[in-house]
Amino acid sequence: MTASKDTPSPKRRKQSKVSPPPLKESAREAIAHFLDTLDGEPCSELYDMVLQQIEEPLLEAVLDYTQHNQSHASAMLGLNRGTLRKKLRQHGLLNEPEPPKRKRSARTPKTPAKRKR
């Protein structure tokens, strides 16, 4: 049997990927949805809440993109590396080894000898 000439070969098929909407549109839709769900209930500190919600996935995505290279991630984000590390700590994204525990010596510290007068 021969393949039909109307059907393109698998190598020539274009994969149609639907790209997500622009970030601005996604944020607009998500915020509008949140406000709709309030259903008249009061809301405060929305600005801080939105920034907090967006910051963590942004940091995760950039770290993944830079293969967890903090210097490259901080340059990409336009942040000082120390500021990036602070934000990573705030979101629990920084893998820091625990500091070594001090070993306690078996000997008790000597007390200074008292002088007799």
GROMACS elastic network, one bead per residue, 0.5 to 0.9 nm:
[ bonds ]
;  ai    aj funct       b0    kb
    2     5     6  0.88210   500
    3     6     6  0.86310   500
    3     7     6  0.76789   500
    4     7     6  0.57832   500
    4     8     6  0.85154   500
    5     8     6  0.70559   500
    5     9     6  0.88612   500
    7    10     6  0.88574   500
    8    11     6  0.80465   500
    8    12     6  0.62182   500
    8    13     6  0.63283   500
    9    12     6  0.54592   500
    9    13     6  0.65970   500
   10    13     6  0.54082   500
   10    14     6  0.87612   500
   11    14     6  0.83114   500
   19    22     6  0.87198   500
   20    23     6  0.82390   500
   20    26     6  0.84021   500
   21    24     6  0.81170   500
   21    25     6  0.62037   500
   21    26     6  0.62430   500
   22    25     6  0.53405   500
   22    26     6  0.63638   500
   22    27     6  0.87512   500
   23    26     6  0.50390   500
   23    27     6  0.61187   500
   23    28     6  0.85055   500
   24    27     6  0.52209   500
   24    28     6  0.61380   500
   24    29     6  0.86906   500
   25    29     6  0.61310   500
   25    30     6  0.85321   500
   26    29     6  0.52312   500
   26    30     6  0.61258   500
   26    31     6  0.85830   500
   27    30     6  0.51073   500
   27    31     6  0.60272   500
   27    32     6  0.84238   500
   28    31     6  0.53062   500
   28    32     6  0.60688   500
   28    33     6  0.85394   500
   29    32     6  0.51131   500
   29    33     6  0.60550   500
   29    34     6  0.85884   500
   30    33     6  0.50828   500
   30    34     6  0.61976   500
   30    35     6  0.86897   500
   31    34     6  0.50170   500
   31    35     6  0.61836   500
   31    36     6  0.85501   500
   31    50     6  0.82281   500
   32    35     6  0.51244   500
   32    36     6  0.61213   500
   32    37     6  0.86984   500
   33    36     6  0.50471   500
   33    37     6  0.63092   500
   33    38     6  0.88868   500
   34    37     6  0.52091   500
   34    38     6  0.65887   500
   35    38     6  0.52281   500
   35    39     6  0.74873   500
   35    40     6  0.87103   500
   35    43     6  0.89648   500
   36    39     6  0.59317   500
   36    40     6  0.84190   500
   37    40     6  0.84539   500
   37    41     6  0.88550   500
   38    41     6  0.52046   500
   38    42     6  0.75002   500
   38    43     6  0.78198   500
   39    42     6  0.88915   500
   40    43     6  0.89304   500
   43    46     6  0.68095   500
   44    47     6  0.83843   500
   44    49     6  0.89985   500
   45    48     6  0.55792   500
   45    49     6  0.63206   500
   45    50     6  0.88164   500
   46    50     6  0.60859   500
   46    51     6  0.85944   500
   47    50     6  0.53585   500
   47    51     6  0.63340   500
   47    52     6  0.86310   500
   48    51     6  0.51855   500
   48    52     6  0.60248   500
   48    53     6  0.85480   500
   49    52     6  0.50941   500
   49    53     6  0.61099   500
   49    54     6  0.86516   500
   50    53     6  0.50776   500
   50    54     6  0.61617   500
   50    55     6  0.84752   500
   51    54     6  0.52125   500
   51    55     6  0.58655   500
   51    56     6  0.88952   500
   52    55     6  0.53099   500
   52    56     6  0.68579   500
   53    56     6  0.63123   500
   53    57     6  0.75728   500
   54    57     6  0.58857   500
   54    58     6  0.62374   500
   54    59     6  0.87834   500
   55    58     6  0.51182   500
   55    59     6  0.61347   500
   55    60     6  0.86406   500
   55    87     6  0.86510   500
   55    91     6  0.87882   500
   56    59     6  0.52035   500
   56    60     6  0.61963   500
   56    61     6  0.86251   500
   56    87     6  0.85540   500
   56    88     6  0.81479   500
   56    91     6  0.64126   500
   56    93     6  0.84696   500
   57    61     6  0.59787   500
   57    62     6  0.85066   500
   58    61     6  0.52192   500
   58    62     6  0.61809   500
   58    63     6  0.85287   500
   59    62     6  0.52647   500
   59    63     6  0.60432   500
   59    64     6  0.85386   500
   59    73     6  0.82712   500
   59    77     6  0.85628   500
   59    84     6  0.85222   500
   59    87     6  0.84374   500
   59    88     6  0.74698   500
   59    93     6  0.85078   500
   60    63     6  0.51662   500
   60    64     6  0.61304   500
   60    65     6  0.85450   500
   60    68     6  0.89341   500
   60    88     6  0.89114   500
   60    93     6  0.77269   500
   61    64     6  0.51319   500
   61    65     6  0.60794   500
   61    66     6  0.86305   500
   62    66     6  0.60754   500
   62    67     6  0.83388   500
   62    68     6  0.80444   500
   62    73     6  0.59913   500
   62    74     6  0.89364   500
   62    76     6  0.78112   500
   62    77     6  0.79345   500
   63    66     6  0.51456   500
   63    67     6  0.58455   500
   63    69     6  0.67403   500
   63    70     6  0.71837   500
   63    72     6  0.86681   500
   63    73     6  0.60204   500
   64    68     6  0.58647   500
   64    69     6  0.87198   500
   65    68     6  0.75398   500
   65    69     6  0.89182   500
   65    73     6  0.82182   500
   66    69     6  0.54237   500
   66    70     6  0.77564   500
   66    71     6  0.89863   500
   66    72     6  0.62999   500
   66    73     6  0.60059   500
   66    76     6  0.88958   500
   67    70     6  0.86874   500
   67    73     6  0.88398   500
   68    71     6  0.88643   500
   68    72     6  0.84102   500
   68    73     6  0.74496   500
   69    72     6  0.55040   500
   69    73     6  0.61109   500
   69    74     6  0.86325   500
   70    74     6  0.58840   500
   70    75     6  0.84356   500
   70    81     6  0.67506   500
   70    84     6  0.76517   500
   70    85     6  0.79232   500
   71    74     6  0.52824   500
   71    75     6  0.62856   500
   71    76     6  0.86322   500
   71    80     6  0.87049   500
   71    81     6  0.62104   500
   72    75     6  0.51447   500
   72    76     6  0.60812   500
   72    77     6  0.85980   500
   73    76     6  0.50274   500
   73    77     6  0.61049   500
   73    78     6  0.84108   500
   73    79     6  0.83983   500
   73    81     6  0.82510   500
   73    84     6  0.81753   500
   74    77     6  0.50987   500
   74    78     6  0.58408   500
   74    80     6  0.59970   500
   74    81     6  0.52964   500
   74    82     6  0.87061   500
   74    83     6  0.83056   500
   74    84     6  0.60797   500
   74    85     6  0.89066   500
   75    78     6  0.50085   500
   75    79     6  0.62685   500
   75    80     6  0.75355   500
   75    81     6  0.79300   500
   76    79     6  0.78224   500
   77    80     6  0.87895   500
   77    84     6  0.86051   500
   79    82     6  0.81498   500
   79    83     6  0.62752   500
   79    84     6  0.62046   500
   80    83     6  0.51530   500
   80    84     6  0.62923   500
   80    85     6  0.87586   500
   81    85     6  0.62065   500
   81    86     6  0.86248   500
   82    85     6  0.50977   500
   82    86     6  0.62237   500
   82    87     6  0.87127   500
   83    86     6  0.50188   500
   83    87     6  0.62552   500
   83    88     6  0.85770   500
   84    87     6  0.51435   500
   84    88     6  0.61093   500
   84    89     6  0.86179   500
   85    89     6  0.61455   500
   85    90     6  0.86160   500
   85    93     6  0.88918   500
   85    94     6  0.70667   500
   86    89     6  0.51528   500
   86    90     6  0.62711   500
   86    91     6  0.88460   500
   86    94     6  0.87938   500
   87    91     6  0.63708   500
   87    92     6  0.85735   500
   87    93     6  0.83754   500
   87    94     6  0.87888   500
   88    91     6  0.52793   500
   88    92     6  0.60346   500
   88    94     6  0.51865   500
   88    95     6  0.89600   500
   89    93     6  0.59255   500
   89    94     6  0.53316   500
   89    95     6  0.85765   500
   90    93     6  0.76964   500
   90    94     6  0.86442   500
   91    94     6  0.80048   500
   92    95     6  0.80688   500
   96    99     6  0.86503   500
   97   100     6  0.86286   500
   98   101     6  0.85497   500
  100   103     6  0.89198   500
  104   107     6  0.85381   500
  105   108     6  0.73171   500
  105   109     6  0.88874   500
  107   110     6  0.85381   500
  110   113     6  0.86450   500
  111   114     6  0.88198   500
